């Protein structure tokens, strides 16, 4: 198994080949991309045909309290309570209203509520780590949650992922979905993480990092972070490629 030093060298070599603003499909330091990225041309699919059998959703399907991940159980979750908010906009800064925004994340100990996560960190019985909301007329979303912890993964020896929250954004149906990750400022694992570094343009990587905003903090309760999502244009938020699965 490669060491962190081996991965660091591969990250440096990949970065020297030029900056890309979106994650690379074939990125050697991120080992599973060698098996997961497509190696055949994509097939065209009729989007209207997909919509005939895909799930549908609307405002009646999303309750307001689903955006607060700290009240989904009988007790209080363990960890640092935070507010994460921002706007979903197009490349010209116009708000994208009524967008379905979903998040999922690890708990404060860095463990997901999922059967495939078996590393020896504790589960939190009062934290599931999933939430959703609809953007308002100004394109604003808002979540109350717990700051996730870093966690190990088996890409290489002693590999750790920086703390992050997964975001999924839908347009008007399930054929319009974008998936990305939001990170926290100042994380020491950024330089060592092949997933974060698979976006080889440093300025594009910065667009995945939220900003601490003291105006969003709630006295004696929670810290606040602001993170805007740009769907189009030169300053588009990096997203997982549509054909990466």
C-alpha positions as protocol buffer text, in pm:
chain_id: "A"
residue {
  index: 1
  type: UNK
  ca { x: 0 y: 0 z: 0 }
}
residue {
  index: 2
  type: UNK
  ca { x: 140 y: 345 z: -87 }
}
residue {
  index: 3
  type: UNK
  ca { x: 237 y: 579 z: 193 }
}
residue {
  index: 4
  type: UNK
  ca { x: 127 y: 939 z: 240 }
}
residue {
  index: 5
  type: UNK
  ca { x: 468 y: 1045 z: 106 }
}
residue {
  index: 6
  type: UNK
  ca { x: 400 y: 850 z: -215 }
}
residue {
  index: 7
  type: UNK
  ca { x: 60 y: 1016 z: -253 }
}
residue {
  index: 8
  type: UNK
  ca { x: 206 y: 1361 z: -181 }
}
residue {
  index: 9
  type: UNK
  ca { x: 455 y: 1311 z: -463 }
}
residue {
  index: 10
  type: UNK
  ca { x: 179 y: 1201 z: -702 }
}
residue {
  index: 11
  type: UNK
  ca { x: -35 y: 1503 z: -606 }
}
residue {
  index: 12
  type: UNK
  ca { x: 259 y: 1735 z: -677 }
}
residue {
  index: 13
  type: UNK
  ca { x: 321 y: 1569 z: -1014 }
}
residue {
  index: 14
  type: UNK
  ca { x: -45 y: 1593 z: -1113 }
}
residue {
  index: 15
  type: UNK
  ca { x: -58 y: 1959 z: -1012 }
}
residue {
  index: 16
  type: UNK
  ca { x: 243 y: 2037 z: -1227 }
}
residue {
  index: 17
  type: UNK
  ca { x: 59 y: 1929 z: -1543 }
}
residue {
  index: 18
  type: UNK
  ca { x: -183 y: 2223 z: -1532 }
}
residue {
  index: 19
  type: UNK
  ca { x: -480 y: 2342 z: -1335 }
}
residue {
  index: 20
  type: UNK
  ca { x: -828 y: 2202 z: -1389 }
}
residue {
  index: 21
  type: UNK
  ca { x: -1136 y: 2365 z: -1237 }
}
residue {
  index: 22
  type: UNK
  ca { x: -1335 y: 2040 z: -1202 }
}
residue {
  index: 23
  type: UNK
  ca { x: -1237 y: 1704 z: -1044 }
}
residue {
  index: 24
  type: UNK
  ca { x: -1036 y: 1485 z: -1278 }
}
residue {
  index: 25
  type: UNK
  ca { x: -1201 y: 1161 z: -1378 }
}
residue {
  index: 26
  type: UNK
  ca { x: -869 y: 976 z: -1391 }
}
residue {
  index: 27
  type: UNK
  ca { x: -658 y: 1102 z: -1102 }
}
residue {
  index: 28
  type: UNK
  ca { x: -389 y: 850 z: -996 }
}
residue {
  index: 29
  type: UNK
  ca { x: -349 y: 971 z: -633 }
}
residue {
  index: 30
  type: UNK
  ca { x: -721 y: 899 z: -582 }
}
residue {
  index: 31
  type: UNK
  ca { x: -689 y: 526 z: -638 }
}
residue {
  index: 32
  type: UNK
  ca { x: -1050 y: 431 z: -706 }
}
residue {
  index: 33
  type: UNK
  ca { x: -1074 y: 668 z: -1004 }
}
residue {
  index: 34
  type: UNK
  ca { x: -865 y: 414 z: -1196 }
}
residue {
  index: 35
  type: UNK
  ca { x: -1159 y: 172 z: -1170 }
}
residue {
  index: 36
  type: UNK
  ca { x: -1455 y: 411 z: -1160 }
}
residue {
  index: 37
  type: UNK
  ca { x: -1404 y: 656 z: -1442 }
}
residue {
  index: 38
  type: UNK
  ca { x: -1575 y: 575 z: -1774 }
}
residue {
  index: 39
  type: UNK
  ca { x: -1363 y: 430 z: -2052 }
}
residue {
  index: 40
  type: UNK
  ca { x: -1632 y: 421 z: -2320 }
}
residue {
  index: 41
  type: UNK
  ca { x: -1825 y: 706 z: -2487 }
}
residue {
  index: 42
  type: UNK
  ca { x: -2143 y: 806 z: -2299 }
}
residue {
  index: 43
  type: UNK
  ca { x: -2481 y: 694 z: -2431 }
}
residue {
  index: 44
  type: UNK
  ca { x: -2747 y: 953 z: -2506 }
}
residue {
  index: 45
  type: UNK
  ca { x: -3063 y: 909 z: -2299 }
}
residue {
  index: 46
  type: UNK
  ca { x: -3396 y: 1078 z: -2362 }
}
residue {
  index: 47
  type: UNK
  ca { x: -3444 y: 1297 z: -2049 }
}
residue {
  index: 48
  type: UNK
  ca { x: -3822 y: 1306 z: -2095 }
}
residue {
  index: 49
  type: UNK
  ca { x: -3833 y: 928 z: -2095 }
}
residue {
  index: 50
  type: UNK
  ca { x: -3633 y: 917 z: -1769 }
}
residue {
  index: 51
  type: UNK
  ca { x: -3877 y: 1158 z: -1608 }
}
residue {
  index: 52
  type: UNK
  ca { x: -4166 y: 920 z: -1674 }
}
residue {
  index: 53
  type: UNK
  ca { x: -4036 y: 674 z: -1414 }
}
residue {
  index: 54
  type: UNK
  ca { x: -3803 y: 886 z: -1196 }
}
residue {
  index: 55
  type: UNK
  ca { x: -3925 y: 1010 z: -854 }
}
residue {
  index: 56
  type: UNK
  ca { x: -4075 y: 1357 z: -829 }
}
residue {
  index: 57
  type: UNK
  ca { x: -4073 y: 1611 z: -548 }
}
residue {
  index: 58
  type: UNK
  ca { x: -4209 y: 1951 z: -457 }
}
residue {
  index: 59
  type: UNK
  ca { x: -4256 y: 2192 z: -164 }
}
residue {
  index: 60
  type: UNK
  ca { x: -4520 y: 1964 z: -13 }
}
residue {
  index: 61
  type: UNK
  ca { x: -4258 y: 1689 z: 24 }
}
residue {
  index: 62
  type: UNK
  ca { x: -3998 y: 1886 z: 227 }
}
residue {
  index: 63
  type: UNK
  ca { x: -4073 y: 1983 z: 586 }
}
residue {
  index: 64
  type: UNK
  ca { x: -3908 y: 2289 z: 741 }
}
residue {
  index: 65
  type: UNK
  ca { x: -3759 y: 2092 z: 1032 }
}
residue {
  index: 66
  type: UNK
  ca { x: -3566 y: 1862 z: 796 }
}
residue {
  index: 67
  type: UNK
  ca { x: -3304 y: 2138 z: 769 }
}
residue {
  index: 68
  type: UNK
  ca { x: -3215 y: 2105 z: 1139 }
}
residue {
  index: 69
  type: UNK
  ca { x: -3007 y: 1790 z: 1187 }
}
residue {
  index: 70
  type: UNK
  ca { x: -2984 y: 1848 z: 1564 }
}
residue {
  index: 71
  type: UNK
  ca { x: -3354 y: 1787 z: 1640 }
}
residue {
  index: 72
  type: UNK
  ca { x: -3417 y: 1461 z: 1457 }
}
residue {
  index: 73
  type: UNK
  ca { x: -3389 y: 1241 z: 1766 }
}
residue {
  index: 74
  type: UNK
  ca { x: -3495 y: 1240 z: 2130 }
}
residue {
  index: 75
  type: UNK
  ca { x: -3164 y: 1376 z: 2258 }
}
residue {
  index: 76
  type: UNK
  ca { x: -2902 y: 1633 z: 2161 }
}
residue {
  index: 77
  type: UNK
  ca { x: -2623 y: 1516 z: 1926 }
}
residue {
  index: 78
  type: UNK
  ca { x: -2265 y: 1537 z: 2048 }
}
residue {
  index: 79
  type: UNK
  ca { x: -2029 y: 1789 z: 1890 }
}
residue {
  index: 80
  type: UNK
  ca { x: -1985 y: 2147 z: 1781 }
}
residue {
  index: 81
  type: UNK
  ca { x: -2320 y: 2287 z: 1666 }
}
residue {
  index: 82
  type: UNK
  ca { x: -2296 y: 2497 z: 1350 }
}
residue {
  index: 83
  type: UNK
  ca { x: -2515 y: 2687 z: 1104 }
}
residue {
  index: 84
  type: UNK
  ca { x: -2431 y: 2652 z: 733 }
}
residue {
  index: 85
  type: UNK
  ca { x: -2605 y: 2887 z: 494 }
}
residue {
  index: 86
  type: UNK
  ca { x: -2553 y: 3050 z: 157 }
}
residue {
  index: 87
  type: UNK
  ca { x: -2711 y: 3118 z: -179 }
}
residue {
  index: 88
  type: UNK
  ca { x: -2747 y: 2908 z: -492 }
}
residue {
  index: 89
  type: UNK
  ca { x: -2695 y: 3135 z: -793 }
}
residue {
  index: 90
  type: UNK
  ca { x: -2619 y: 3117 z: -1165 }
}
residue {
  index: 91
  type: UNK
  ca { x: -2307 y: 3255 z: -1329 }
}
residue {
  index: 92
  type: UNK
  ca { x: -2452 y: 3608 z: -1334 }
}
residue {
  index: 93
  type: UNK
  ca { x: -2538 y: 3604 z: -964 }
}
residue {
  index: 94
  type: UNK
  ca { x: -2911 y: 3553 z: -1015 }
}
residue {
  index: 95
  type: UNK
  ca { x: -3076 y: 3344 z: -741 }
}
residue {
  index: 96
  type: UNK
  ca { x: -3198 y: 2990 z: -813 }
}
residue {
  index: 97
  type: UNK
  ca { x: -3522 y: 2965 z: -617 }
}
residue {
  index: 98
  type: UNK
  ca { x: -3701 y: 2650 z: -500 }
}
residue {
  index: 99
  type: UNK
  ca { x: -3392 y: 2433 z: -547 }
}
residue {
  index: 100
  type: UNK
  ca { x: -3390 y: 2109 z: -349 }
}
residue {
  index: 101
  type: UNK
  ca { x: -3067 y: 2100 z: -144 }
}
residue {
  index: 102
  type: UNK
  ca { x: -2974 y: 1781 z: 41 }
}
residue {
  index: 103
  type: UNK
  ca { x: -2677 y: 1723 z: 270 }
}
residue {
  index: 104
  type: UNK
  ca { x: -2520 y: 1420 z: 434 }
}
residue {
  index: 105
  type: UNK
  ca { x: -2216 y: 1395 z: 657 }
}
residue {
  index: 106
  type: UNK
  ca { x: -2022 y: 1210 z: 922 }
}
residue {
  index: 107
  type: UNK
  ca { x: -2082 y: 1278 z: 1290 }
}
residue {
  index: 108
  type: UNK
  ca { x: -1846 y: 1470 z: 1518 }
}
residue {
  index: 109
  type: UNK
  ca { x: -1629 y: 1157 z: 1559 }
}
residue {
  index: 110
  type: UNK
  ca { x: -1596 y: 1117 z: 1183 }
}
residue {
  index: 111
  type: UNK
  ca { x: -1832 y: 823 z: 1137 }
}
residue {
  index: 112
  type: UNK
  ca { x: -2125 y: 790 z: 898 }
}
residue {
  index: 113
  type: UNK
  ca { x: -2453 y: 623 z: 989 }
}
residue {
  index: 114
  type: UNK
  ca { x: -2398 y: 361 z: 720 }
}
residue {
  index: 115
  type: UNK
  ca { x: -2328 y: -9 z: 730 }
}
residue {
  index: 116
  type: UNK
  ca { x: -2018 y: 26 z: 512 }
}
residue {
  index: 117
  type: UNK
  ca { x: -1852 y: 261 z: 762 }
}
residue {
  index: 118
  type: UNK
  ca { x: -1690 y: 20 z: 1008 }
}
residue {
  index: 119
  type: UNK
  ca { x: -1391 y: 215 z: 1138 }
}
residue {
  index: 120
  type: UNK
  ca { x: -1372 y: 221 z: 1520 }
}
residue {
  index: 121
  type: UNK
  ca { x: -1523 y: 563 z: 1591 }
}
residue {
  index: 122
  type: UNK
  ca { x: -1842 y: 587 z: 1799 }
}
residue {
  index: 123
  type: UNK
  ca { x: -2190 y: 623 z: 1655 }
}
residue {
  index: 124
  type: UNK
  ca { x: -2402 y: 906 z: 1789 }
}
residue {
  index: 125
  type: UNK
  ca { x: -2755 y: 773 z: 1854 }
}
residue {
  index: 126
  type: UNK
  ca { x: -2890 y: 1128 z: 1828 }
}
residue {
  index: 127
  type: UNK
  ca { x: -2736 y: 1214 z: 1493 }
}
residue {
  index: 128
  type: UNK
  ca { x: -2823 y: 1059 z: 1159 }
}
residue {
  index: 129
  type: UNK
  ca { x: -2632 y: 1309 z: 944 }
}
residue {
  index: 130
  type: UNK
  ca { x: -2891 y: 1377 z: 672 }
}
residue {
  index: 131
  type: UNK
  ca { x: -3102 y: 1685 z: 597 }
}
residue {
  index: 132
  type: UNK
  ca { x: -3269 y: 1878 z: 318 }
}
residue {
  index: 133
  type: UNK
  ca { x: -3440 y: 2206 z: 239 }
}
residue {
  index: 134
  type: UNK
  ca { x: -3564 y: 2418 z: -50 }
}
residue {
  index: 135
  type: UNK
  ca { x: -3397 y: 2746 z: -141 }
}
residue {
  index: 136
  type: UNK
  ca { x: -3614 y: 3054 z: -91 }
}
residue {
  index: 137
  type: UNK
  ca { x: -3692 y: 3328 z: -344 }
}
residue {
  index: 138
  type: UNK
  ca { x: -3339 y: 3469 z: -302 }
}
residue {
  index: 139
  type: UNK
  ca { x: -3178 y: 3128 z: -356 }
}
residue {
  index: 140
  type: UNK
  ca { x: -3087 y: 3096 z: 12 }
}
residue {
  index: 141
  type: UNK
  ca { x: -3054 y: 2763 z: 195 }
}
residue {
  index: 142
  type: UNK
  ca { x: -2987 y: 2714 z: 566 }
}
residue {
  index: 143
  type: UNK
  ca { x: -2893 y: 2411 z: 776 }
}
residue {
  index: 144
  type: UNK
  ca { x: -2830 y: 2359 z: 1146 }
}
residue {
  index: 145
  type: UNK
  ca { x: -2600 y: 2065 z: 1207 }
}
residue {
  index: 146
  type: UNK
  ca { x: -2291 y: 1935 z: 1388 }
}
residue {
  index: 147
  type: UNK
  ca { x: -1942 y: 1998 z: 1254 }
}
residue {
  index: 148
  type: UNK
  ca { x: -1822 y: 1664 z: 1114 }
}
residue {
  index: 149
  type: UNK
  ca { x: -1495 y: 1505 z: 1215 }
}
residue {
  index: 150
  type: UNK
  ca { x: -1212 y: 1385 z: 992 }
}
residue {
  index: 151
  type: UNK
  ca { x: -1213 y: 1014 z: 918 }
}
residue {
  index: 152
  type: UNK
  ca { x: -975 y: 749 z: 779 }
}
residue {
  index: 153
  type: UNK
  ca { x: -1020 y: 591 z: 438 }
}
residue {
  index: 154
  type: UNK
  ca { x: -821 y: 320 z: 265 }
}
residue {
  index: 155
  type: UNK
  ca { x: -682 y: 503 z: -34 }
}
residue {
  index: 156
  type: UNK
  ca { x: -333 y: 469 z: 111 }
}
residue {
  index: 157
  type: UNK
  ca { x: -155 y: 408 z: 441 }
}
residue {
  index: 158
  type: UNK
  ca { x: -272 y: 652 z: 710 }
}
residue {
  index: 159
  type: UNK
  ca { x: -512 y: 832 z: 474 }
}
residue {
  index: 160
  type: UNK
  ca { x: -754 y: 1081 z: 634 }
}
residue {
  index: 161
  type: UNK
  ca { x: -1027 y: 1292 z: 478 }
}
residue {
  index: 162
  type: UNK
  ca { x: -1069 y: 1656 z: 581 }
}
residue {
  index: 163
  type: UNK
  ca { x: -1396 y: 1743 z: 755 }
}
residue {
  index: 164
  type: UNK
  ca { x: -1663 y: 1801 z: 491 }
}
residue {
  index: 165
  type: UNK
  ca { x: -2035 y: 1803 z: 416 }
}
residue {
  index: 166
  type: UNK
  ca { x: -2176 y: 1648 z: 99 }
}
residue {
  index: 167
  type: UNK
  ca { x: -2421 y: 1862 z: -96 }
}
residue {
  index: 168
  type: UNK
  ca { x: -2671 y: 1747 z: -358 }
}
residue {
  index: 169
  type: UNK
  ca { x: -2866 y: 2005 z: -559 }
}
residue {
  index: 170
  type: UNK
  ca { x: -3165 y: 1931 z: -781 }
}
residue {
  index: 171
  type: UNK
  ca { x: -3327 y: 2151 z: -1042 }
}
residue {
  index: 172
  type: UNK
  ca { x: -3687 y: 2067 z: -1120 }
}
residue {
  index: 173
  type: UNK
  ca { x: -3650 y: 1688 z: -1148 }
}
residue {
  index: 174
  type: UNK
  ca { x: -3414 y: 1398 z: -1080 }
}
residue {
  index: 175
  type: UNK
  ca { x: -3240 y: 1434 z: -1416 }
}
residue {
  index: 176
  type: UNK
  ca { x: -3101 y: 1771 z: -1300 }
}
residue {
  index: 177
  type: UNK
  ca { x: -2870 y: 1680 z: -1012 }
}
residue {
  index: 178
  type: UNK
  ca { x: -2530 y: 1814 z: -907 }
}
residue {
  index: 179
  type: UNK
  ca { x: -2320 y: 1673 z: -622 }
}
residue {
  index: 180
  type: UNK
  ca { x: -2028 y: 1841 z: -446 }
}
residue {
  index: 181
  type: UNK
  ca { x: -1859 y: 1880 z: -107 }
}
residue {
  index: 182
  type: UNK
  ca { x: -1815 y: 2175 z: 127 }
}
residue {
  index: 183
  type: UNK
  ca { x: -1503 y: 2203 z: 345 }
}
residue {
  index: 184
  type: UNK
  ca { x: -1406 y: 2410 z: 649 }
}
residue {
  index: 185
  type: UNK
  ca { x: -1138 y: 2681 z: 649 }
}
residue {
  index: 186
  type: UNK
  ca { x: -785 y: 2609 z: 766 }
}
residue {
  index: 187
  type: UNK
  ca { x: -801 y: 2229 z: 757 }
}
residue {
  index: 188
  type: UNK
  ca { x: -447 y: 2084 z: 778 }
}
residue {
  index: 189
  type: UNK
  ca { x: -549 y: 1781 z: 569 }
}
residue {
  index: 190
  type: UNK
  ca { x: -623 y: 1977 z: 249 }
}
residue {
  index: 191
  type: UNK
  ca { x: -278 y: 1931 z: 99 }
}
residue {
  index: 192
  type: UNK
  ca { x: -279 y: 1558 z: 172 }
}
residue {
  index: 193
  type: UNK
  ca { x: -627 y: 1469 z: 44 }
}
residue {
  index: 194
  type: UNK
  ca { x: -640 y: 1327 z: -312 }
}
residue {
  index: 195
  type: UNK
  ca { x: -1013 y: 1394 z: -347 }
}
residue {
  index: 196
  type: UNK
  ca { x: -975 y: 1766 z: -268 }
}
residue {
  index: 197
  type: UNK
  ca { x: -658 y: 1784 z: -477 }
}
residue {
  index: 198
  type: UNK
  ca { x: -821 y: 1615 z: -779 }
}
residue {
  index: 199
  type: UNK
  ca { x: -929 y: 1970 z: -862 }
}
residue {
  index: 200
  type: UNK
  ca { x: -586 y: 2088 z: -970 }
}
residue {
  index: 201
  type: UNK
  ca { x: -672 y: 2459 z: -1000 }
}
residue {
  index: 202
  type: UNK
  ca { x: -604 y: 2613 z: -655 }
}
residue {
  index: 203
  type: UNK
  ca { x: -859 y: 2890 z: -709 }
}
residue {
  index: 204
  type: UNK
  ca { x: -1129 y: 2637 z: -794 }
}
residue {
  index: 205
  type: UNK
  ca { x: -1046 y: 2436 z: -481 }
}
residue {
  index: 206
  type: UNK
  ca { x: -1093 y: 2749 z: -272 }
}
residue {
  index: 207
  type: UNK
  ca { x: -1452 y: 2770 z: -395 }
}
residue {
  index: 208
  type: UNK
  ca { x: -1526 y: 2450 z: -200 }
}
residue {
  index: 209
  type: UNK
  ca { x: -1417 y: 2604 z: 133 }
}
residue {
  index: 210
  type: UNK
  ca { x: -1679 y: 2780 z: 345 }
}
residue {
  index: 211
  type: UNK
  ca { x: -1604 y: 3107 z: 523 }
}
residue {
  index: 212
  type: UNK
  ca { x: -1656 y: 3154 z: 894 }
}
residue {
  index: 213
  type: UNK
  ca { x: -1912 y: 3432 z: 945 }
}
residue {
  index: 214
  type: UNK
  ca { x: -1946 y: 3564 z: 1298 }
}
residue {
  index: 215
  type: UNK
  ca { x: -2273 y: 3737 z: 1204 }
}
residue {
  index: 216
  type: UNK
  ca { x: -2428 y: 3393 z: 1161 }
}
residue {
  index: 217
  type: UNK
  ca { x: -2334 y: 3268 z: 1504 }
}
residue {
  index: 218
  type: UNK
  ca { x: -2600 y: 3218 z: 1768 }
}
residue {
  index: 219
  type: UNK
  ca { x: -2487 y: 3336 z: 2113 }
}
residue {
  index: 220
  type: UNK
  ca { x: -2398 y: 3044 z: 2340 }
}
residue {
  index: 221
  type: UNK
  ca { x: -2530 y: 2794 z: 2085 }
}
residue {
  index: 222
  type: UNK
  ca { x: -2367 y: 2767 z: 1740 }
}
residue {
  index: 223
  type: UNK
  ca { x: -2097 y: 2897 z: 1505 }
}
residue {
  index: 224
  type: UNK
  ca { x: -2181 y: 3014 z: 1154 }
}
residue {
  index: 225
  type: UNK
  ca { x: -2039 y: 2935 z: 811 }
}
residue {
  index: 226
  type: UNK
  ca { x: -2134 y: 3082 z: 477 }
}
residue {
  index: 227
  type: UNK
  ca { x: -2092 y: 2894 z: 148 }
}
residue {
  index: 228
  type: UNK
  ca { x: -2243 y: 2999 z: -185 }
}
residue {
  index: 229
  type: UNK
  ca { x: -2297 y: 2759 z: -476 }
}
residue {
  index: 230
  type: UNK
  ca { x: -2249 y: 2889 z: -832 }
}
residue {
  index: 231
  type: UNK
  ca { x: -2405 y: 2663 z: -1093 }
}
residue {
  index: 232
  type: UNK
  ca { x: -2260 y: 2809 z: -1416 }
}
residue {
  index: 233
  type: UNK
  ca { x: -1993 y: 3039 z: -1553 }
}
residue {
  index: 234
  type: UNK
  ca { x: -1621 y: 3090 z: -1500 }
}
residue {
  index: 235
  type: UNK
  ca { x: -1655 y: 3079 z: -1121 }
}
residue {
  index: 236
  type: UNK
  ca { x: -1870 y: 2765 z: -1114 }
}
residue {
  index: 237
  type: UNK
  ca { x: -1851 y: 2554 z: -800 }
}
residue {
  index: 238
  type: UNK
  ca { x: -1660 y: 2230 z: -866 }
}
residue {
  index: 239
  type: UNK
  ca { x: -1898 y: 1933 z: -889 }
}
residue {
  index: 240
  type: UNK
  ca { x: -1851 y: 1560 z: -920 }
}
residue {
  index: 241
  type: UNK
  ca { x: -1857 y: 1479 z: -1293 }
}
residue {
  index: 242
  type: UNK
  ca { x: -2195 y: 1370 z: -1428 }
}
residue {
  index: 243
  type: UNK
  ca { x: -2040 y: 1064 z: -1593 }
}
residue {
  index: 244
  type: UNK
  ca { x: -1803 y: 965 z: -1311 }
}
residue {
  index: 245
  type: UNK
  ca { x: -2019 y: 688 z: -1166 }
}
